[in-house]
Amino acid sequence: SIAPKPFFWNNYFAPLYQFVKMSDAEDMEELDQFTDDTNLANPGHRDESSDSETSTSKSSGRRGIQLNVSDTGIATISRIIEEQLARDQEHECDDEISRRPRHGFISASDTIQAPTTQENRSLWKYRLSLIRRRFASAHSMSTLDLCKSFALDLFYRDKQASLLPISAAHAAFTPLTSVKQVHTLDPSRMKIFFTPWARNQTRSLSGDIYIQTVIHPDHFKETMAMGEWLVSNEYDARLSVSQSEEMRMIGVLLYSNQFINRDNLSKAIIDDPSWNPDEEDDYGIFNLSLRNFSLDNQTAIRILFVSTEVSKMEKMTQRFSSLYDGSSKKYPYCAPFLFVPLYKCTLSHEFRAQLIRMHMDRVGESLKAITIKGMHSLETTVGLKTSSGNPTYSTVKELLLGLPASQGMVTHFLFHNIEPQANSDFYLAPMFAPTVAGF
């Protein structure tokens, strides 16, 4: 059977068969004999021009126009064709492998060096929380200009990047994929792609954003990716707690403070026996963040805010309301907070002022902290004797938090909470600010 013609057949072999007329050896001998007989029968027709052209035409006729089969190297041509077919098959295999999607880590430096060759790279979709660094300099740019600056820098680093709608309800909306779309962005349309943390946020990009890019999330903060923009604008970028849907605020924990270890507190809430009493009753994901709870942008207290997934807002609001109801009971992490819901309700000016006064009366205007070393684990159980003779048991942390306050302090207990320090055997013990001088 004749093998199919290779892809490069016309480029390599067509000239051999297009311009060359091939004949066998017997035809060549008969042609030579016929030419000699003709020359002998007509000697008068030979002149100088014919003499000069005879040898040339004969040799060129044999070598250039008519070739002997035994001289064309059919075996060599067959071998070349087989090798070419093998090379064509290898090229087809290489093309098939290159067309497969790439999965894994995408280097941000690759994105910068070859921005126009990203067709075969994996696109990552992830939600980011942009956090304004504490003690950062004041912004002169508006939130809209900061959003545009972020998008333009991302599009410059990655030609395939896009900003996606934050809410699942807006998933069908057109994403931001071009510089022209960014320049025409207005405050109303910006709300589709950016969710600020504060209601009246005008000069900060602190909030959540949803992007699609070839930059792997682990490399997003590198200098060759978006690290330069983050440093110059004094922001930090972290992956959102939930990557499946948008997170929104549902309430605040009154009487909390900046010394609370939020990771340990979150773990204690999840480990509480009342959390998820049934395996099918999934409360979803929640996040604790430290922010300002203010009144007319003047009086502000720093407390913990609770946010959760949009689909679980109502269920989580009910759960935290029952867990932190202000009653006298044992609370997770020995932290007796009061949950104030913000879901489906608006706090009036008077109620906000009342909450701030309640927080000040219990916690004070400021907190001081001391370090303690040499104790056992705070969860160590200690047996105590009672007047009835029956022992009662408590943890070291509960005993320390039950120490009475000194004279002049605003509360009845000495410590507000006790927090272990990372990579250290010290404990941080915040205490309420005294009301008398010289304490």
Steps between C-alpha positions, in 0.01 A plus 500: 500500500617853427561706817305827522684809389665687788404853596815646343473300173457798269787689665756223464411256221257661255781670295658160427186371327372828359798589278659159435376248239622156594553202260659159523841394365376339174325820390819694566704261279247516213500881522882512476503262202231700318694822550824351360327356192339833422832683512664248264215513245506883479862612522426816305286639763780512751650843551706676763201582708379141496845372579528733794161407633501125438711395794335750730145409403570129527661524842242746630217289359620203694584677824241778520187393315502121472640294786576131516298316767808336637660842548217675690558324832148365563621321813645823634179690430297226672721522804465880510123469471486251789714728717279796412186305593656412835586867563145603409360255754732639767386857422137393534572345841683816616212722384248284687703523821541878469124542455424328830412738790777560749424452867712591799697803604536786251801719554427870504833566330385290203196724471717811480758366255251350253165674542383409149554124527253416774243308295606163640535609863256426776271781606444533874185647652520611861356757738738742669469717807695824463600631842625852561810481717479650844672835545507547122522851363182683407364437152452782252333270246134408512377142527403505133846618391665236719281232345595618151867510594484142631323374188734677257807366676355148498420522127853624433650202683265246346341548157233238576397635842145614574292629791194285566172597667519446876145381560371171364180683403707708254693209351345559156623861489784594266839485675768766470750374245640808323663830580217685328245344737709605800522862384121519459436350846277711727412466874173320427658235279798464734266350764460196274871419516603632841339470844636752754518417867357832615166638390621854427846408375634770266881489516593140563503176300462279807251236399445194285568454130461201263760452224596255227868484407787270410682615815479232765364631832822397677697732270254790490698712749835447330679803359465387139124452549299749708751550779614839374144638498426362846815651652467839333135534606558341846261206469513132579319232299367176647279226369142535619379249756235373258586449134157370406292812566502852637547570872291767672478652846234368738590663835755609761629354826471767765761499785766352269838666440814494289681256730266209429664218305245463221628164377470344845162663556365367168624150582336517844167604342511208255605255774213610726256209563206712385658570161350289222293272729396295195740394228260621231464843659789678334550861611760566232808717539543810715780750544597732785660834413607792718351831385374832626144531626445874483242771552501783245864418419603649834463264794627155405575174679697211351302179532454174313265482202347170386454425129373188326391368161198665342297179491558441873441852633165440667601169655831634632330809642269281706790282609719783627202670666433188707869434570585854618178613665660677797368254759704352784639178352819344374609653171744365242857602572380646835400816314157636611417717199166642392399448138325796333343396166528723194322271253167639379514786747638852519639636826370843589723782613377470859546122514855524366582757767354271767707202383818706506422616856436140611833395354684789667342429837606137494833508317611858559641745256827311467664172592838426644670163480764311693693186410499189718747211480546167675142370502374166384257473214199724544276198442648306794223384732531596866293352786364744759357429844156633585325561831281196442801275468432405138784612270435713195720519197607792288772588251800722566362759261163515680677551832714784367203672339313470829758697699335807656596846383704742708358813647437772244445270203182535298399133516485222755770283339870559460556356150285527194653201324828307486660417167795270422771654284622332182849342520531598865417370848365840605131580545349840431250607767303816408355684799240774526619857528480638857314814586748622762847632438805310615359151456 
